[in-house]
Amino acid sequence: MDIIASAVPHLRDAKADNLKPFLGPDVTLVPAPRSAPLPDGALWPAKVICDVLHEHGFGQDVQTYLTRIKAVPKSSSSQRADDRPLVPIHLDSIEAERPFFVPDKITIVDDVLTLGRTTYACAELLRQVCPDAEIRIFAMVRTQGLQDDINKIVDPATGIITGFDSGKTRRDP
């Protein structure tokens, strides 16, 4: 938790102002599910991130509206992008609970964003049960592909994840 909390000053920095719509005081934080159903007492990194963010004044609350009901291959174990589960696989393995009080703004929180397929599927599922909510995605870490040199560790960025009929996604930028 200390490592996550160490990011808080960077999120408060003026360079991270573009993230305010994602983490504002009127936003419900929803952790993205892990790749397998969560056993009792297991670590849920996205939930830990949500809790730490909320504890430091980001978001109005934390809600676990998303549940993985069937395991899918872990993206981190995939050698190539083509080996990672497609959006339909995630859609079939996650359930979204319709909240009693539907929030106006929801941010799905994940620990690492690679291609965005998991969080894209989560957004689609939440859109079905919360059709009028504004839904965004936030990740503590985003991959940048194979680069010769990483010149910034803290580099808040926003972009768009586009889904395709093939089940693939594209992240811009």
Phi, psi and chi 1 to 4 in degrees:
 res  aa     phi    psi   chi1   chi2   chi3   chi4
   1 MET       -  -32.4  -75.9 -162.1 -156.6      -
   2 ASP   -62.4  -36.3  -69.9  -17.1      -      -
   3 ILE   -65.1  -43.0  -68.8  172.3      -      -
   4 ILE   -64.7  -45.3  -62.3  165.0      -      -
   5 ALA   -61.2  -28.2      -      -      -      -
   6 SER   -67.1  -17.1   70.7      -      -      -
   7 ALA   -81.9  -17.5      -      -      -      -
   8 VAL   -56.3  -46.8  168.5      -      -      -
   9 PRO   -58.2  -34.4  -23.5   32.7      -      -
  10 HIS   -68.2  -34.3  -60.8  -72.0      -      -
  11 LEU   -72.0  -23.5  -65.0  172.8      -      -
  12 ARG   -87.4  -14.0  -65.3 -167.4 -164.2  -71.5
  13 ASP   -66.9  149.8 -170.8  -82.0      -      -
  14 ALA   -58.3  -28.1      -      -      -      -
  15 LYS   -65.1  -16.8  -71.3 -176.1  -81.0 -175.4
  16 ALA  -103.5   13.7      -      -      -      -
  17 ASP   -57.3  -28.4  -79.0   -8.9      -      -
  18 ASN   -66.6  -11.5   57.5  -21.8      -      -
  19 LEU   -93.0   -5.5  -60.5  178.8      -      -
  20 LYS   -55.2  -40.7  -74.7 -176.6  178.2  177.2
  21 PRO   -63.0  -23.1  -21.0   31.3      -      -
  22 PHE   -83.1  -29.8  -63.7   78.0      -      -
  23 LEU  -127.2   20.0  -57.5  171.6      -      -
  24 GLY   -68.1  169.7      -      -      -      -
  25 PRO   -69.3   -9.4   24.0  -31.4      -      -
  26 ASP  -107.5   16.7   56.5  -14.8      -      -
  27 VAL  -109.1  134.8  174.7      -      -      -
  28 THR   -89.2  125.8  -66.8      -      -      -
  29 LEU   -90.8  128.9  -55.7  175.0      -      -
  30 VAL  -125.1  115.2  176.5      -      -      -
  31 PRO   -70.2  138.0   21.9  -27.7      -      -
  32 ALA   -72.6  141.8      -      -      -      -
  33 PRO   -72.1  156.3   22.7  -27.7      -      -
  34 ARG   -71.1 -178.7  -66.6 -176.1   63.0  171.5
  35 SER   -78.1   -9.9   61.3      -      -      -
  36 ALA  -137.5  157.3      -      -      -      -
  37 PRO   -52.5  143.3  -27.5   36.5      -      -
  38 LEU   -87.6  114.1 -160.0   60.8      -      -
  39 PRO   -70.4  155.6   -1.5    8.2      -      -
  40 ASP   -54.1  132.2  -71.1  -20.6      -      -
  41 GLY    81.4   -1.1      -      -      -      -
  42 ALA   -74.7  153.2      -      -      -      -
  43 LEU   -71.7  132.3  178.3   64.4      -      -
  44 TRP  -123.2   90.8 -173.7   -1.4      -      -
  45 PRO   -53.0  -43.9  -26.4   35.2      -      -
  46 ALA   -63.7  -35.8      -      -      -      -
  47 LYS   -68.8  -40.2  172.8   77.7  164.6   62.9
  48 VAL   -60.7  -44.3  171.7      -      -      -
  49 ILE   -60.5  -46.5  -66.6  167.2      -      -
  50 CYS   -56.9  -47.5  -74.8      -      -      -
  51 ASP   -62.0  -43.2  -69.0  -18.9      -      -
  52 VAL   -67.0  -43.5  170.4      -      -      -
  53 LEU   -58.9  -47.6  -70.7  172.6      -      -
  54 HIS   -62.8  -41.5 -176.6 -108.0      -      -
  55 GLU   -58.7  -28.9  179.2 -178.4  -53.9      -
  56 HIS   -98.8   16.9  -75.5   87.6      -      -
  57 GLY    91.6   10.3      -      -      -      -
  58 PHE   -97.5  132.9  -64.0   98.6      -      -
  59 GLY    76.6  152.5      -      -      -      -
  60 GLN   -84.8  -27.8   69.1 -179.2   -7.0      -
  61 ASP  -165.1  173.3   60.6  -10.8      -      -
  62 VAL  -122.3  126.6  176.2      -      -      -
  63 GLN  -130.4  138.3  -62.4  -66.1  -29.9      -
  64 THR  -101.0   70.5   55.8      -      -      -
  65 TYR   -78.4  -13.1  -62.0  144.7      -      -
  66 LEU  -113.8  132.6  -60.8  164.8      -      -
  67 THR  -133.2  128.0  -55.2      -      -      -
  68 ARG   -78.9  124.3 -179.1   78.2   67.0  177.0
  69 ILE  -105.7  -18.7   55.2  172.1      -      -
  70 LYS  -137.4  139.7  -68.8 -171.7  -75.8 -169.1
  71 ALA   -69.7  146.0      -      -      -      -
  72 VAL  -127.1  159.4  -61.7      -      -      -
  73 PRO   -59.6  140.4  -22.7   32.1      -      -
  74 LYS   -69.5  131.7  -70.0  175.5  112.2  178.0
  75 SER   -61.5  -36.4  -67.9      -      -      -
  76 SER   -66.2  -18.7   61.4      -      -      -
  77 SER   -89.4   -8.6  -58.5      -      -      -
  78 SER   -79.9  133.6  -57.8      -      -      -
  79 GLN   -75.2  -36.3  -64.7  -68.3  -37.1      -
  80 ARG  -128.5  157.1  -56.9  171.6  -44.7  129.7
  81 ALA   -59.0  -35.7      -      -      -      -
  82 ASP   -66.4  -17.1  -71.9  -18.5      -      -
  83 ASP   -86.5  -11.8  -63.5  -24.6      -      -
  84 ARG   -77.8  149.0  -66.8 -171.8  173.0  107.1
  85 PRO   -60.0  139.0  -17.4   26.5      -      -
  86 LEU   -79.9  164.7  -61.6  172.6      -      -
  87 VAL   -53.3  -46.2  171.3      -      -      -
  88 PRO   -58.3  -33.0  -25.1   33.9      -      -
  89 ILE   -64.0  -43.6  -59.8  -63.6      -      -
  90 HIS   -65.8  -41.5  -70.5  -66.5      -      -
  91 LEU   -59.4  -36.3  -69.3  171.2      -      -
  92 ASP   -80.6  -10.2  -71.4  -20.5      -      -
  93 SER  -114.7    2.9   66.4      -      -      -
  94 ILE  -127.0  140.2  -59.7  169.7      -      -
  95 GLU  -112.6  143.0  -75.5 -175.2  -13.7      -
  96 ALA  -112.6  128.5      -      -      -      -
  97 GLU   -87.2  133.3  170.9 -170.8  -27.1      -
  98 ARG   -79.8  120.6 -173.1 -177.5 -165.0  -55.0
  99 PRO   -68.9  150.1    0.2    3.9      -      -
 100 PHE   -64.3  -47.4 -171.8   70.1      -      -
 101 PHE  -109.3  112.5  -66.1  106.0      -      -
 102 VAL   -79.0  121.9  176.6      -      -      -
 103 PRO   -70.0  154.1   13.8  -15.3      -      -
 104 ASP   -74.4  -34.7  -67.6  -30.9      -      -
 105 LYS  -131.5  131.0  -62.8  178.3 -178.8  179.0
 106 ILE  -127.9  135.4  -63.5  171.4      -      -
 107 THR  -120.0  119.4  -66.1      -      -      -
 108 ILE   -79.3  128.4  -60.5  162.9      -      -
 109 VAL  -111.7  130.5  176.1      -      -      -
 110 ASP  -129.4  160.4 -152.5   -8.1      -      -
 111 ASP   -78.2  -47.9   53.7  -12.9      -      -
 112 VAL  -131.7  133.1  177.5      -      -      -
 113 LEU  -109.6  118.9 -177.0   71.3      -      -
 114 THR  -106.3  -84.1  -55.4      -      -      -
 115 LEU   -95.5  -16.6  -62.7  171.8      -      -
 116 GLY    86.4   11.4      -      -      -      -
 117 ARG   -68.5  -41.9  -68.2  177.0 -175.1  168.6
 118 THR   -63.3  -51.4  -57.8      -      -      -
 119 THR   -69.4  -31.9   51.1      -      -      -
 120 TYR   -62.4  -45.7 -175.5   87.8      -      -
 121 ALA   -62.1  -41.4      -      -      -      -
 122 CYS   -60.1  -42.9  -69.8      -      -      -
 123 ALA   -63.5  -41.5      -      -      -      -
 124 GLU   -62.2  -43.0  -70.7  -64.3  -52.6      -
 125 LEU   -66.7  -42.4  -69.2  165.5      -      -
 126 LEU   -66.6  -34.0  -77.4  174.3      -      -
 127 ARG   -62.0  -32.1 -166.7  171.3  -73.4  115.0
 128 GLN   -69.2  -36.9  -68.4  172.6   16.5      -
 129 VAL   -97.1  -14.3  -63.3      -      -      -
 130 CYS  -134.3   64.6  -55.4      -      -      -
 131 PRO   -62.4  -23.5   21.1  -29.8      -      -
 132 ASP   -97.1   -2.2  -62.4  -36.1      -      -
 133 ALA   -80.0  146.3      -      -      -      -
 134 GLU   -84.2  121.9 -178.2  179.4  -60.6      -
 135 ILE  -117.1  129.0  -59.4  171.2      -      -
 136 ARG  -129.2  169.7  -62.6  177.0 -173.4  -98.2
 137 ILE  -126.3  137.0  -62.4  164.9      -      -
 138 PHE  -131.9  136.5  170.1   82.6      -      -
 139 ALA  -131.0  141.9      -      -      -      -
 140 MET   -67.3  -34.3  -73.0  -62.3  -75.4      -
 141 VAL  -132.1  136.9  175.3      -      -      -
 142 ARG  -123.4  137.4   74.1 -174.8 -171.9  -45.9
 143 THR   -78.9  156.7   61.0      -      -      -
 144 GLN  -127.1   21.8  -66.3 -177.1  -66.2      -
 145 GLY    74.2 -170.5      -      -      -      -
 146 LEU   -81.9  115.5  -61.8  174.5      -      -
 147 GLN  -125.0  147.6  -67.0 -172.9  -11.4      -
 148 ASP   -66.4  -37.5  -66.9  -23.5      -      -
 149 ASP  -146.5  138.1 -168.3   21.2      -      -
 150 ILE  -101.6  119.0  -63.5  173.8      -      -
 151 ASN  -100.4  -10.2   55.6   12.8      -      -
 152 LYS  -141.2  133.2  -68.8 -176.8 -167.4  173.9
 153 ILE   -89.0  -42.3  -63.7  -63.4      -      -
 154 VAL  -102.2  113.5  177.3      -      -      -
 155 ASP  -150.3   75.2 -172.2   16.1      -      -
 156 PRO   -56.8  132.7  -18.9   29.4      -      -
 157 ALA  -143.9  152.6      -      -      -      -
 158 THR  -124.1  158.3   59.6      -      -      -
 159 GLY  -169.8 -166.3      -      -      -      -
 160 ILE  -127.9  137.3  -63.9  173.3      -      -
 161 ILE  -103.4  123.2  -61.3  172.1      -      -
 162 THR  -107.4  132.4  -55.5      -      -      -
 163 GLY  -101.5  147.0      -      -      -      -
 164 PHE  -121.1  158.2  -61.3   97.2      -      -
 165 ASP   -57.2  -24.8  -69.4  -19.5      -      -
 166 SER   -70.3  -13.4   65.1      -      -      -
 167 GLY    93.0   -2.9      -      -      -      -
 168 LYS   -88.9  165.6  -66.6 -177.3  177.4 -175.3
 169 THR  -131.8  162.3   54.0      -      -      -
 170 ARG  -133.5  136.2 -178.2 -178.3   70.2 -132.8
 171 ARG  -102.6  126.2 -116.9 -177.4   42.7 -155.6
 172 ASP  -122.5  122.6  -64.0  -49.2      -      -
 173 PRO   -79.4      -   25.6  -27.4      -      -
